[in-house]
Every structure is written in C-alpha cells, then in structure tokens.
Amino acid sequence: MAGSVHGTRVTGWGAYAPSLVLTNADMEKMVETADEWIVSRTGIRERRIAGRDETTASMAAVAGLRAIAVAGLQPDDIDLILVGTLTADYPMPSAAALVKDAIGNKRAAAMDLAAACSGFVYGYATAHAYIASGMARHVLVIGAETLSRYTDWTDRGTCILFGDAAGAIVLSASDGPGGTLGIEMTTEPAGAYFIWLPAGGAARPATGATLEAREHYMKMKGSETFKMAVRTLGSTSVRAIETAGLGLADIDLVIPHQANIRIIEALARSLDFPMARVFVNVDRYGNTSAASVPLALAEAVGSGRVKQGDHILLVAFGAGLTSGAITLQWTADPAASDRANAIGPSDVTVLPGYLEPVNPFPPALAWLLERSEQGSPR
Ligand SMILES: CC(C)(COP(=O)(O)OP(=O)(O)OC[C@H]1O[C@@H](n2cnc3c(N)ncnc32)[C@H](O)[C@@H]1OP(=O)(O)O)[C@@H](O)C(=O)NCCC(=O)NCCS
C-alpha cells in the first residue's frame, strides 16, 4: 500500500490467560521452595498454565480476535500479523501463520518476532514502522507464550517464575493527535547467555545427549539478569520519554514487563517514579515473557486505570538482552474493552499438522490437569 507518512494509535486490545492456576502452594510440593520465599523475592503468587488443547497459536488467536473486536474491525481489515514469541508451536511454520488461519484472515502478511520478553514491544515498533511507511494500515501485534513447556520443573531457580498467556493490540494509521509518540529499542549481547535455551537450534541440535542433559529447557543466571534488567529498563524508558518530547512527570501510567516485583520497584526507585503510577499484575500471572506487556495493558485499560489523553509508557526487557519502550498518548475509549467479552477459546481452531497429535502438556504437571478435571480450579 503506497501512502504518506502516518502516525499510529492503539485502536484495539485484548488478552487471554488459560484457566489452569498453579499456586505457590503447588510449587512447594514440586521443588524445595516456600510461598514466603517466592513472594518476597519475586512478588509472584500464582501463574497460569496452558491446557492440553492449548498452544501459543491458539491463545494468540483468542487475544488477537478480542483486539480486533475491540477495534470494531473485521479480521480481513488486518494487513500484517506480528507474533512476538519464544515458544511458537513449531520452529516452522511461524505461530503468526497459524494465527492468520485461526482468526479467519485471508489477506495479511504474517511473521513471528524473536526478541524474547521484549517481543511485543519490538512488534509494536515494527508495526509502527510499517504503518508510518504506508505499507500497512492496521497491524495485529500479539505477544504469546507457552513457557510451561520449556520450563524445567525440577529447577527451583526458574520454574517459580514463568507462566502462559497471550495479549494483543491492533495498531492503526492515524493522522490525529496522540497515539505513538516515542520509541526506543536496544540489544546488549553482553547478556546473551544470561537467559537462554541451549539446545534444539543450529548450534546444538537435538540429540539423545542434549535431552539427557535437560538442555531443551530455559536456563538463567538470575542475579546477573536482575542487575542488567534494572539498568536497561531505566535507560530505555528515559530515552523513549525524551524522544516523545516529554518528561517523566508527564507519564500517567508505566506498564512494565512483569518479570519480578523487585525489578519493577527498583526501576521505579531509579527513576524516582511513584509505584502508584506503575501497573502490576505479576502476582497473578508470573512472567509471561512477550505476553506480559499486552496482557497488562489490556487489564489496565479494562479495569479503568487508563483514560483518554493519558500518557503511557510500555517498557520491556528480555533475553538477548533486548529492551524496548514505547511512549504513547491513549486515544481510544476504554469502554470498548467490553466488546472482547463474547470471544473465547471455542472461537478459534488451529490448523492441524499431518502427523498424529501428541499430548503436549508437561508430564511434571499432569496432576494439575487431573485436579481441574475433578472440578477444582486450584
Ligand atoms: C531468580 C531470582 C528470583 C532469584 O533471587 P535472588 O535473590 O537473586 O536469589 P539467588 O539466585 O541469589 O539465590 C539465593 C538463594 O536462594 C536459593 N533459591 C533459588 N531459587 C529458590 C526458590 N525457588 N526457593 C527457595 N530458594 C531458592 C538459591 O539456591 C540460593 O541459595 P544459596 O544461597 O544456598 O546458594 C532473581 O534473581 C530474579 O528474579 N532474577 C531475574 C530473573 C528474571 O526476571 N528473568 C526473566 C527476565 S525476562
């Protein structure tokens, strides 16, 4: 599509979190840990786990359809679908290709974005560039993860942190005031192996030995990641606000990546920014990687924390180490959130492959499925 340079604004938002709940009391039964330790070190009380019939593409499609409904659009109005994820259903095809089919879109380009927990913010920035150049008018940007299937449920240093979910926005062309005001993205390979998934890629293909050594699960240097995260989140935030021509005092709400309450609080302290103006839901979902910021955004708007005219900062960091921040002025009517209510998992079907389906649910959590099938949510 040819055209002049456009501004962009968020016209739709939506999220999906699976219904299975894994609490800290459950974690105590799996590894040597304690609710008190987890809450005081991370702020996390529970996380959601994708069900046997759910995948990254299926959850992404529900969140995406919800965002399209909130925007008052049809699936075919979408020109480009971007899915930020590190847990796509397959290395190929992309999750985005499966999402395109599942939402019933016939015309969009679709691709995944590999920026780990910054995947949604990187996707937002990419969508903005496509629209500003005239190559797209409406872009569906999704962050979606099924981290439970890449988590080593015997490693207490990581398994307490992560959860599954999806979140989405529709970013649309606009020549009106407000919308996207400032964007900053960084990548610091000095921290490339602070959080990584060693095997299954071209450098360490899957073998019996890699399976034996549990190298297909996420590994993390927690305290190194923590320090670098606080530093880069702060500098990325400041630059995205400055690019917007604003100051910190102009920001009404910060919606940070929900990795750890102590990282969020350290960010607020380092910026001298009040926690009352920072959105937090890490207690209920843990770290959902690329899904974290759009899930928090949809909850913030749906729960009345965002008003038209508010200046919002979205900021994330993740493996790479990547970091990204967006300053925007909110223009949409928050009441449109209600349009998502009618959409649920039964509205999407992910195109199956031609091999016999397997049960992808983590064997270490099989008891969680049994508990929910007996009618007890937690
Ligand atoms: C993982 C994290 C919570 C650990 O907290 P920490 O205060 O750094 O703790 P440490 O790693 O220094 O470990 C301290 C002790 O607690 C123990 N410990 C680790 N996990 C534990 C758990 N779940 N329960 C109880 N004890 C635990 C460690 O073994 C260590 O014991 P030791 O002193 O006997 O060796 C923290 O480092 C963190 O959140 N880092 C950032 C991770 C992150 O956000 N990653 C995602 C980025 S997108």
The ligand as an SDF file (V2000), in Angstrom:
LIG
                    3D

 48 50  0  0  0  0  0  0  0  0999 V2000
   15.5760  -15.7240   40.2110 C   0  0  0  0  0  0  0  0  0  0  0  0
   15.5980  -14.7330   41.3480 C   0  0  0  0  0  0  0  0  0  0  0  0
   14.1910  -14.5830   41.9240 C   0  0  0  0  0  0  0  0  0  0  0  0
   16.4930  -15.2890   42.4480 C   0  0  0  0  0  0  0  0  0  0  0  0
   16.5490  -14.3830   43.5200 O   0  0  0  0  0  0  0  0  0  0  0  0
   17.9470  -13.9560   44.1570 P   0  0  0  0  0  0  0  0  0  0  0  0
   17.6230  -13.0780   45.2770 O   0  0  0  0  0  0  0  0  0  0  0  0
   18.7910  -13.4070   43.0420 O   0  0  0  0  0  0  0  0  0  0  0  0
   18.4820  -15.3250   44.6960 O   0  0  0  0  0  0  0  0  0  0  0  0
   19.8170  -16.0950   44.3270 P   0  0  0  0  0  0  0  0  0  0  0  0
   19.7510  -16.5980   42.9130 O   0  0  0  0  0  0  0  0  0  0  0  0
   20.9690  -15.1980   44.6980 O   0  0  0  0  0  0  0  0  0  0  0  0
   19.6940  -17.2850   45.2960 O   0  0  0  0  0  0  0  0  0  0  0  0
   19.7050  -17.1140   46.7020 C   0  0  0  0  0  0  0  0  0  0  0  0
   19.4690  -18.4530   47.3500 C   0  0  0  0  0  0  0  0  0  0  0  0
   18.0970  -18.8470   47.1550 O   0  0  0  0  0  0  0  0  0  0  0  0
   18.0750  -20.1650   46.5980 C   0  0  0  0  0  0  0  0  0  0  0  0
   16.9020  -20.2930   45.7470 N   0  0  0  0  0  0  0  0  0  0  0  0
   16.8030  -20.1100   44.4080 C   0  0  0  0  0  0  0  0  0  0  0  0
   15.5520  -20.3400   43.9980 N   0  0  0  0  0  0  0  0  0  0  0  0
   14.8390  -20.6570   45.1020 C   0  0  0  0  0  0  0  0  0  0  0  0
   13.4920  -20.9890   45.3280 C   0  0  0  0  0  0  0  0  0  0  0  0
   12.5880  -21.0450   44.3220 N   0  0  0  0  0  0  0  0  0  0  0  0
   13.0770  -21.2280   46.5890 N   0  0  0  0  0  0  0  0  0  0  0  0
   13.9390  -21.1850   47.6110 C   0  0  0  0  0  0  0  0  0  0  0  0
   15.2420  -20.8830   47.4520 N   0  0  0  0  0  0  0  0  0  0  0  0
   15.6720  -20.6180   46.2070 C   0  0  0  0  0  0  0  0  0  0  0  0
   19.3570  -20.2950   45.8300 C   0  0  0  0  0  0  0  0  0  0  0  0
   19.6870  -21.6420   45.6440 O   0  0  0  0  0  0  0  0  0  0  0  0
   20.3050  -19.5660   46.7380 C   0  0  0  0  0  0  0  0  0  0  0  0
   20.6710  -20.4440   47.7810 O   0  0  0  0  0  0  0  0  0  0  0  0
   22.1960  -20.4800   48.3100 P   0  0  0  0  0  0  0  0  0  0  0  0
   22.4510  -19.0980   48.8260 O   0  0  0  0  0  0  0  0  0  0  0  0
   22.1200  -21.5470   49.3560 O   0  0  0  0  0  0  0  0  0  0  0  0
   23.0010  -20.8390   47.1060 O   0  0  0  0  0  0  0  0  0  0  0  0
   16.1390  -13.3700   40.9100 C   0  0  0  0  0  0  0  0  0  0  0  0
   17.4990  -13.4530   40.6500 O   0  0  0  0  0  0  0  0  0  0  0  0
   15.4480  -12.8360   39.7020 C   0  0  0  0  0  0  0  0  0  0  0  0
   14.2590  -12.6100   39.7050 O   0  0  0  0  0  0  0  0  0  0  0  0
   16.2320  -12.5470   38.6410 N   0  0  0  0  0  0  0  0  0  0  0  0
   15.6980  -12.0170   37.4080 C   0  0  0  0  0  0  0  0  0  0  0  0
   15.0700  -13.1010   36.6510 C   0  0  0  0  0  0  0  0  0  0  0  0
   14.2360  -12.6130   35.5380 C   0  0  0  0  0  0  0  0  0  0  0  0
   13.4930  -11.6790   35.6860 O   0  0  0  0  0  0  0  0  0  0  0  0
   14.3070  -13.3150   34.4230 N   0  0  0  0  0  0  0  0  0  0  0  0
   13.4780  -13.0950   33.3230 C   0  0  0  0  0  0  0  0  0  0  0  0
   13.9580  -11.9780   32.5280 C   0  0  0  0  0  0  0  0  0  0  0  0
   12.8430  -11.6270   31.2310 S   0  0  0  0  0  0  0  0  0  0  0  0
  1  2  1  0
  2  3  1  0
  2  4  1  0
  2 36  1  0
  4  5  1  0
  5  6  1  0
  6  7  2  0
  6  8  1  0
  6  9  1  0
  9 10  1  0
 10 11  2  0
 10 12  1  0
 10 13  1  0
 13 14  1  0
 14 15  1  0
 15 16  1  0
 15 30  1  0
 16 17  1  0
 17 18  1  0
 17 28  1  0
 18 19  1  0
 18 27  1  0
 19 20  2  0
 20 21  1  0
 21 22  1  0
 21 27  2  0
 22 23  1  0
 22 24  2  0
 24 25  1  0
 25 26  2  0
 26 27  1  0
 28 29  1  0
 28 30  1  0
 30 31  1  0
 31 32  1  0
 32 33  2  0
 32 34  1  0
 32 35  1  0
 36 37  1  0
 36 38  1  0
 38 39  2  0
 38 40  1  0
 40 41  1  0
 41 42  1  0
 42 43  1  0
 43 44  2  0
 43 45  1  0
 45 46  1  0
 46 47  1  0
 47 48  1  0
M  END
$$$$
